[in-house]
Every structure is written in structure tokens, then in C-alpha cells.
Amino acid sequence: MISDLSVIKQVLNRNKSNLAFIVGNGINRFAYAQNQDVSWNALLLDVWQQISNRTLSNISDGISLTEFYDIMEFEAGSIDEVRLKVVESLDKWQPVEYHKWLQNKVAEWNVPLLTTNFDRNLDDGLRFNKLENGNIGFTDFYPWNVYFGNTILSYPTEGFAVWHINGMVGYRRSIRLSLSEYMGLSARVRSFLHKEESIDDFNFKNQNNWKGYNTWLHIIFNSSLCIFGLALDENETFLRWLLIERAKYFRRFPERRKKGWYVCKSDEISEGKRFYLDYLGFEMVTLENYEEIYKGLLEV
């Protein structure tokens, strides 16, 4: 475990040649501070009030946010209606100074920046691009080869660009909300990785020009990952599963193993999450405060 800011910065610099950052909604909460409530709970409750006549003041324990989306689909009659309301709410989130700062800092590192966020905050001012992928045709349902950056990339790990893991508001149908949708997403990824449907053989991934080569999936399996601003709790159904697949891949091909670091405050890590990350090959990094996590970590 690392608990010193200068140490983790040295470690990341030594691994800069194959590094990628993954961020979540924590960056928005840090950016807006007390000026705007951008928690997922607040967004979900706001959408609920728009689609339902039943009053709901909080989301109780015992149901995940992805399951709650499924319930909202029942209430609204269509997941597309829920998705539309979510996009309308997200469009109210506008980039502020920190988003531009973060964008510029990761660009200085010249490494990929993946996000689980749907909003446009990290894309602001960057050009929309697509990597050509002869293996799969483009669909707005799975825009996995779309990135935002001012440099034309030849492959995903070549340099800085912003990639959206769970979909983006620009392609409304790409946004994954419910548990059912994430299960479908996992099934699609499996078809990219494994030749046999029920066996983790990685025979499709074990090819130079595999299906995911020109998508953000290539970054997940071919880069060392530094995760911050992301709770990575049980609600992150798809990414948690994907990191398990990544660990299985490295176990199958140990010579291709990449590193990983999960950054958080020392009082924000449960024993269960520590256990999960340790087995997946991620080193815990616990820092003193949010300023160190969201700014100090990236200072070159």
C-alpha cells in the first residue's frame, strides 16, 4: 500500500509509457464542490419525480442504482423515456475550471483518460474523433471507437484522449443504466474476448488485430490503470466485471500483465473492496485529502 503522494507520483511516472487513468463522478463532485449536487442519488430521484406520481424522498439500502433504473423502466413504461430524462438532467451539468485543468494535466501526461461518466464535461473543447475499425461496424448503441482529443490517434493507447466506458450523452442510446443493460453489455464484451461462449479462453483477444483493438477496451487490457474519483462500489457492475476479466486475461498470459492503482482517502476503503482490488492486482493508494487525489496526483 502507498500512502505518500510523492511516492505514487514517482511510481506513475515510471510507468508512464503504458499508463491510463480512469475517473468517475468524483471529479464532478470535486469540481462543483458545494455549488451543485451532482450525486447519482440526486439525479435518480429527480428523474423519478418526472416519471412517477409516487413520491420518493430517498433510495433505500437493499437496492443497487442499476436495479433502481430497472424499476424506473417499469414505472415509465420504457427505458428510453428514462434515458431521455437522464440526458436532459446531465445536459444541465456544465464544465467548470477544474474539468479544463484535469483535461490539460492528463494531456501533459499524454496518456488515455477513460471515464464512466456520461456527461460532456471532459470533452469540452476537444475534437470528436473515431478510430476506424474494420472488425466491427459503427453503431450509436456501442460507440466504443469514439474518442475526444485534439490529436488523431492510430490506436487507443497512443496518447491522450477521453474515452467513455458506459456511453455518452451525444449518443443517447449508448448510455447504459439498468442492470439488464449492463448484463447485455458484458455479453457483447465476452463475444470480443472469447471464442467459446461459456469458456474463458481469450482466444479472440489473443490476436494482434482483435475486435476491440480500436476501442477503449484495448486500453483496459493493454495499459496499467490508475483509478481515482470513482467509488468502484457494487453499483459499478460492468467495470467491476471487466476488471475481473482483465485479471483472468493476465493469469492466462502472465507475460502481458499490467499494473493497477486505486486511489482514495484512507477512510473511504472498505475491507471488501480492498480484498477485491488486491486479488485483481491493484495496489491501494490512500492519500490525505481530496486536494491530493484530484490535483496533487496529476502534477507533473
C-alpha positions as CSV (number, residue, x, y, z in Angstrom):
1,M,0.0,0.0,0.0
2,I,1.2,3.5,-0.8
3,S,0.2,6.4,1.4
4,D,2.6,9.1,0.3
5,L,1.8,11.5,-2.6
6,S,5.4,11.8,-3.8
7,V,5.8,8.1,-3.9
8,I,2.7,7.4,-6.0
9,K,3.7,10.2,-8.4
10,Q,7.2,8.6,-8.8
11,V,5.6,5.2,-9.4
12,L,3.2,6.6,-12.1
13,N,6.0,8.4,-13.8
14,R,8.0,5.2,-14.0
15,N,5.0,3.5,-15.7
16,K,4.1,6.5,-17.9
17,S,4.8,4.6,-21.2
18,N,1.8,2.3,-20.7
19,L,-0.4,4.2,-18.3
20,A,-4.1,5.2,-18.4
21,F,-6.3,7.0,-15.9
22,I,-9.9,6.0,-15.1
23,V,-12.2,8.6,-13.4
24,G,-15.8,8.6,-12.3
25,N,-18.3,11.1,-10.9
26,G,-15.9,12.0,-8.1
27,I,-14.3,14.5,-10.4
28,N,-17.7,16.3,-10.8
29,R,-18.3,16.4,-7.1
30,F,-14.9,17.8,-6.5
31,A,-15.3,20.3,-9.4
32,Y,-18.7,21.7,-8.3
33,A,-17.9,21.4,-4.5
34,Q,-21.0,22.8,-2.7
35,N,-22.3,24.7,-5.7
36,Q,-24.3,21.9,-7.3
37,D,-25.5,18.4,-6.2
38,V,-24.3,16.1,-8.9
39,S,-24.6,12.8,-6.9
40,W,-26.3,9.9,-8.8
41,N,-28.8,9.6,-6.0
42,A,-30.0,13.2,-6.5
43,L,-30.2,12.7,-10.3
44,L,-32.2,9.5,-9.9
45,L,-34.6,11.0,-7.5
46,D,-35.1,14.0,-9.8
47,V,-35.8,11.7,-12.8
48,W,-38.2,9.6,-10.6
49,Q,-40.2,12.7,-9.8
50,Q,-40.6,13.4,-13.5
51,I,-41.8,9.9,-14.5
52,S,-43.8,8.9,-11.4
53,N,-46.8,10.1,-9.4
54,R,-45.4,8.3,-6.4
55,T,-43.3,10.4,-4.0
56,L,-39.8,9.1,-3.2
57,S,-37.5,11.0,-0.9
58,N,-34.5,8.7,-0.9
59,I,-33.2,5.4,-2.3
60,S,-33.1,2.9,0.5
61,D,-30.5,0.4,1.2
62,G,-31.0,-3.0,-0.3
63,I,-31.4,-2.0,-3.9
64,S,-28.5,-1.0,-6.3
65,L,-28.7,2.0,-8.5
66,T,-28.7,-0.2,-11.6
67,E,-31.6,-2.2,-10.2
68,F,-33.4,1.1,-9.4
69,Y,-33.1,2.0,-13.1
70,D,-34.9,-1.2,-14.0
71,I,-37.6,-0.2,-11.5
72,M,-37.8,3.2,-13.2
73,E,-38.3,1.4,-16.5
74,F,-41.3,-0.3,-15.1
75,E,-42.6,3.0,-13.8
76,A,-42.1,4.9,-17.0
77,G,-43.1,2.1,-19.3
78,S,-39.9,2.4,-21.4
79,I,-36.1,2.6,-20.6
80,D,-35.9,5.1,-23.5
81,E,-38.1,7.5,-21.6
82,V,-35.9,7.2,-18.5
83,R,-32.8,7.6,-20.7
84,L,-34.2,10.8,-22.2
85,K,-34.8,12.3,-18.7
86,V,-31.3,11.3,-17.6
87,V,-29.8,13.0,-20.6
88,E,-31.9,16.2,-20.0
89,S,-30.6,16.3,-16.4
90,L,-27.0,15.7,-17.5
91,D,-27.1,18.5,-20.0
92,K,-27.5,20.9,-17.1
93,W,-24.0,19.8,-15.9
94,Q,-21.6,22.3,-17.5
95,P,-17.8,22.1,-17.3
96,V,-16.1,24.4,-14.8
97,E,-12.5,25.4,-14.3
98,Y,-11.4,22.0,-12.7
99,H,-12.6,20.0,-15.7
100,K,-10.4,22.0,-18.1
101,W,-7.5,21.8,-15.6
102,L,-7.9,18.0,-15.4
103,Q,-8.1,17.7,-19.2
104,N,-4.9,19.7,-19.6
105,K,-3.0,17.8,-16.9
106,V,-3.8,14.4,-18.4
107,A,-2.9,15.8,-21.8
108,E,0.5,16.7,-20.4
109,W,0.9,13.1,-19.3
110,N,-0.1,12.2,-22.8
111,V,-2.0,9.0,-21.7
112,P,-5.6,7.9,-22.2
113,L,-8.3,9.2,-19.9
114,L,-11.2,6.8,-19.5
115,T,-14.4,7.8,-17.7
116,T,-17.5,6.1,-16.5
117,N,-19.4,9.4,-16.8
118,F,-22.0,10.1,-19.5
119,D,-21.7,13.9,-19.4
120,R,-19.7,16.2,-21.7
121,N,-17.6,17.9,-19.1
122,L,-14.3,16.2,-20.0
123,D,-15.0,16.5,-23.7
124,D,-15.3,20.3,-23.8
125,G,-13.0,21.9,-26.3
126,L,-11.8,18.6,-27.7
127,R,-12.5,17.3,-31.2
128,F,-14.8,14.4,-31.8
129,N,-12.9,11.5,-33.5
130,K,-13.4,7.9,-34.4
131,L,-10.9,5.2,-34.9
132,E,-11.6,3.1,-37.9
133,N,-12.4,-0.5,-37.0
134,G,-12.7,-3.0,-39.8
135,N,-13.6,-5.7,-37.4
136,I,-16.9,-4.2,-36.3
137,G,-19.3,-1.7,-37.9
138,F,-20.1,1.5,-36.1
139,T,-23.3,1.7,-34.1
140,D,-24.6,4.5,-31.9
141,F,-25.5,1.8,-29.5
142,Y,-21.9,0.8,-29.0
143,P,-19.7,3.9,-30.0
144,W,-16.6,2.3,-28.4
145,N,-14.2,3.6,-31.0
146,V,-15.3,7.2,-30.4
147,Y,-12.8,9.5,-28.5
148,F,-12.4,13.2,-27.8
149,G,-8.9,14.7,-28.4
150,N,-7.0,17.2,-30.5
151,T,-4.6,14.6,-31.8
152,I,-5.5,11.9,-34.4
153,L,-4.6,8.6,-32.9
154,S,-3.6,5.5,-34.8
155,Y,-4.5,3.2,-31.9
156,P,-6.2,3.8,-28.4
157,T,-3.1,3.7,-26.3
158,E,-1.0,6.0,-28.4
159,G,-1.7,9.2,-26.4
160,F,-4.2,11.5,-24.7
161,A,-7.9,11.2,-25.5
162,V,-11.1,11.0,-23.5
163,W,-13.0,7.7,-23.8
164,H,-16.5,7.0,-22.4
165,I,-16.8,3.5,-21.0
166,N,-20.6,3.4,-20.1
167,G,-21.8,5.5,-23.0
168,M,-22.2,9.3,-23.6
169,V,-25.0,11.8,-23.9
170,G,-24.0,12.6,-27.5
171,Y,-25.2,9.0,-28.4
172,R,-28.2,8.7,-26.2
173,R,-28.8,5.0,-27.0
174,S,-25.3,4.2,-25.8
175,I,-26.0,5.2,-22.2
176,R,-26.3,2.1,-20.0
177,L,-28.5,2.5,-17.0
178,S,-30.1,-0.7,-15.8
179,L,-28.8,-4.0,-14.6
180,S,-30.4,-5.7,-17.6
181,E,-28.5,-3.4,-19.9
182,Y,-25.1,-4.0,-18.2
183,M,-25.6,-7.7,-18.5
184,G,-26.1,-7.3,-22.2
185,L,-23.0,-5.1,-22.4
186,S,-21.0,-7.8,-20.6
187,A,-22.3,-10.4,-23.1
188,R,-21.1,-8.3,-26.0
189,V,-17.6,-7.8,-24.5
190,R,-17.4,-11.6,-24.0
191,S,-18.0,-12.1,-27.7
192,F,-15.0,-9.9,-28.3
193,L,-12.7,-11.8,-25.9
194,H,-13.7,-15.5,-26.0
195,K,-14.2,-17.9,-28.9
196,E,-16.2,-20.4,-26.8
197,E,-19.3,-18.8,-25.3
198,S,-19.1,-20.5,-21.9
199,I,-15.3,-20.8,-21.6
200,D,-12.8,-18.0,-20.6
201,D,-10.4,-18.9,-23.3
202,F,-9.5,-15.4,-24.5
203,N,-8.8,-16.9,-28.0
204,F,-10.4,-13.8,-29.7
205,K,-8.4,-11.4,-27.5
206,N,-5.2,-13.4,-28.2
207,Q,-4.9,-11.9,-31.7
208,N,-3.0,-8.8,-32.9
209,N,-6.0,-7.3,-34.6
210,W,-8.7,-8.4,-32.2
211,K,-12.2,-6.9,-32.3
212,G,-11.6,-4.5,-29.5
213,Y,-8.2,-3.2,-30.9
214,N,-9.5,0.2,-32.0
215,T,-11.8,0.7,-29.0
216,W,-11.4,1.7,-25.3
217,L,-11.4,-2.0,-24.5
218,H,-7.9,-2.2,-25.8
219,I,-6.8,0.3,-23.1
220,I,-8.3,-1.7,-20.3
221,F,-6.4,-4.9,-21.3
222,N,-3.1,-3.3,-22.5
223,S,-2.4,-0.5,-20.1
224,S,-1.5,-0.1,-16.4
225,L,-4.6,1.6,-14.9
226,C,-4.7,4.3,-12.2
227,I,-8.3,4.8,-10.9
228,F,-9.4,7.8,-8.9
229,G,-12.6,9.7,-8.4
230,L,-14.5,6.5,-8.7
231,A,-16.2,4.7,-5.8
232,L,-16.0,1.4,-7.7
233,D,-18.6,0.0,-5.4
234,E,-21.2,-2.6,-6.1
235,N,-23.1,-0.2,-8.4
236,E,-20.3,-0.3,-10.9
237,T,-21.5,-3.6,-12.2
238,F,-19.9,-3.5,-15.6
239,L,-16.5,-2.1,-14.8
240,R,-16.0,-4.4,-11.8
241,W,-16.8,-7.4,-14.0
242,L,-14.4,-6.0,-16.7
243,L,-11.6,-5.7,-14.2
244,I,-12.2,-9.4,-13.3
245,E,-11.9,-10.3,-16.9
246,R,-8.7,-8.3,-17.1
247,A,-7.3,-10.2,-14.2
248,K,-8.2,-13.6,-15.8
249,Y,-6.5,-12.5,-19.0
250,F,-3.3,-11.7,-17.2
251,R,-3.5,-15.0,-15.4
252,R,-3.8,-16.8,-18.7
253,F,-0.9,-14.7,-20.2
254,P,1.2,-13.6,-17.2
255,E,3.9,-12.1,-19.5
256,R,1.3,-9.5,-20.6
257,R,0.4,-8.5,-17.1
258,K,-0.1,-4.7,-16.4
259,K,-0.2,-2.9,-13.1
260,G,-3.0,-1.1,-11.4
261,W,-3.5,1.5,-8.6
262,Y,-6.7,2.5,-6.9
263,V,-6.5,6.0,-5.2
264,C,-8.8,7.1,-2.4
265,K,-8.9,8.7,1.0
266,S,-7.8,6.3,3.8
267,D,-11.3,6.4,5.4
268,E,-13.1,5.6,2.2
269,I,-12.0,2.0,1.5
270,S,-13.9,-1.0,2.9
271,E,-12.2,-4.3,3.6
272,G,-14.4,-6.0,1.0
273,K,-13.2,-3.5,-1.7
274,R,-9.6,-3.8,-0.6
275,F,-9.9,-7.6,-0.8
276,Y,-11.5,-7.4,-4.3
277,L,-8.8,-5.0,-5.7
278,D,-5.9,-6.8,-4.1
279,Y,-6.9,-10.0,-5.9
280,L,-7.2,-8.2,-9.2
281,G,-3.7,-6.9,-8.9
282,F,-4.4,-3.3,-7.9
283,E,-2.2,-1.6,-5.3
284,M,-4.1,0.6,-2.8
285,V,-3.1,4.3,-2.6
286,T,-4.5,6.2,0.3
287,L,-4.0,9.9,0.4
288,E,-4.7,12.6,3.0
289,N,-7.4,14.7,1.3
290,Y,-9.2,15.3,-1.9
291,E,-6.8,18.1,-3.0
292,E,-4.0,15.5,-3.1
293,I,-6.2,13.0,-5.0
294,Y,-7.8,15.3,-7.6
295,K,-4.9,17.7,-8.1
296,G,-1.6,16.7,-6.5
297,L,-1.6,13.2,-8.1
298,L,-1.5,14.7,-11.6
299,E,1.0,17.5,-11.1
300,V,3.8,16.5,-13.5
